[in-house]
Amino acid sequence: MKMIIAIVQSKDSNRLRKAFNKAEIQVTQLSTTGGFLREGNATFLIGVKDERVDDVLEIIKKNAESREQYVTSQMHIDVEGGSAFPVNVRIGGATVFILPVEKFLKF
């Protein structure tokens, strides 16, 4: 058994949750806000048998979209008080951790 932790942008969370439901994969979703881009994130906790790991990863790949966004970088303000300029960054997609489950209990 594996525990998959997938962190995605909030914009993708509804589509991802619906895809998990359609595939009959049970998930727990945690939502957070903030980060340096002030974007919301959703963290999915997914416990699956080893043979379903590839199915879960495929669903995440298909539904967690990577996108480019311009943000104002405070790090580029010069010492003479010049203005900040936009920096192009890639956001979204998914950060995924796959962990072995030592013990699984339900109470």
C-alpha positions as CSV (number, residue, x, y, z in Angstrom):
1,M,0.0,0.0,0.0
2,K,1.1,3.5,-0.7
3,M,0.2,7.0,0.6
4,I,0.3,9.5,-2.3
5,I,0.4,13.2,-1.3
6,A,-0.4,15.5,-4.3
7,I,-0.2,19.3,-3.9
8,V,-1.9,21.2,-6.8
9,Q,-3.2,24.7,-7.5
10,S,-6.7,25.4,-6.3
11,K,-7.8,26.1,-9.8
12,D,-7.3,22.4,-10.7
13,S,-8.7,20.9,-7.5
14,N,-12.4,20.5,-8.6
15,R,-11.4,18.9,-11.9
16,L,-9.0,16.6,-10.1
17,R,-11.5,15.6,-7.4
18,K,-14.1,14.7,-10.1
19,A,-11.6,12.6,-11.9
20,F,-10.7,10.7,-8.7
21,N,-14.4,10.1,-8.0
22,K,-15.0,8.8,-11.6
23,A,-12.1,6.4,-11.1
24,E,-13.5,5.3,-7.7
25,I,-10.4,6.5,-5.9
26,Q,-11.1,7.9,-2.4
27,V,-9.2,11.0,-1.5
28,T,-9.0,13.5,1.3
29,Q,-8.6,17.1,0.2
30,L,-7.0,19.9,2.3
31,S,-7.1,23.5,1.1
32,T,-4.7,26.2,1.9
33,T,-4.0,29.8,0.8
34,G,-0.9,31.9,0.7
35,G,2.6,31.1,-0.5
36,F,4.8,33.6,-2.2
37,L,2.4,33.9,-5.2
38,R,-0.6,34.3,-2.9
39,E,-2.3,31.4,-4.8
40,G,-4.4,28.8,-3.1
41,N,-3.3,25.2,-3.0
42,A,-5.1,21.9,-2.5
43,T,-3.4,18.9,-1.0
44,F,-4.8,15.5,-1.8
45,L,-4.1,12.5,0.5
46,I,-4.6,9.2,-1.3
47,G,-4.2,5.8,0.1
48,V,-4.1,3.1,-2.6
49,K,-2.9,-0.4,-3.2
50,D,0.4,-0.6,-5.1
51,E,-1.3,-1.7,-8.3
52,R,-3.4,1.6,-8.4
53,V,-0.4,4.0,-8.0
54,D,0.0,4.4,-11.8
55,D,-3.7,5.1,-12.2
56,V,-3.5,7.9,-9.6
57,L,-0.4,9.4,-11.2
58,E,-2.1,9.4,-14.6
59,I,-5.1,11.2,-13.2
60,I,-2.9,13.8,-11.6
61,K,-0.9,14.4,-14.8
62,K,-4.1,14.8,-16.8
63,N,-5.8,17.2,-14.4
64,A,-3.1,19.4,-12.7
65,E,-2.2,22.0,-15.3
66,S,1.1,23.9,-15.4
67,R,0.8,27.5,-16.4
68,E,2.9,30.6,-16.7
69,Q,2.2,33.8,-14.8
70,Y,3.8,37.2,-14.4
71,V,4.4,38.4,-10.9
72,T,6.1,41.5,-9.5
73,S,9.3,40.6,-7.9
74,Q,10.4,42.6,-4.9
75,M,13.9,41.2,-5.2
76,H,14.5,43.3,-8.4
77,I,13.9,46.7,-6.9
78,D,17.2,48.6,-7.2
79,V,18.8,50.4,-4.2
80,E,17.9,53.8,-5.6
81,G,14.2,53.2,-5.2
82,G,13.4,52.1,-8.8
83,S,10.2,50.2,-9.4
84,A,9.9,46.4,-9.5
85,F,9.3,44.7,-12.8
86,P,7.3,41.6,-13.6
87,V,9.0,38.2,-13.7
88,N,7.6,35.2,-15.6
89,V,7.2,32.1,-13.4
90,R,5.7,28.7,-14.0
91,I,3.0,27.7,-11.5
92,G,0.5,24.9,-11.1
93,G,1.2,21.4,-12.1
94,A,1.6,19.0,-9.2
95,T,4.1,18.2,-6.5
96,V,3.7,14.5,-5.6
97,F,5.1,12.4,-2.8
98,I,4.7,8.6,-2.8
99,L,5.3,7.0,0.6
100,P,5.2,3.4,1.7
101,V,2.5,2.6,4.3
102,E,3.8,0.7,7.2
103,K,0.4,0.0,8.8
104,F,-3.1,0.8,7.8
105,L,-5.8,0.9,10.5
106,K,-9.5,2.0,10.6
107,F,-11.3,2.6,13.8
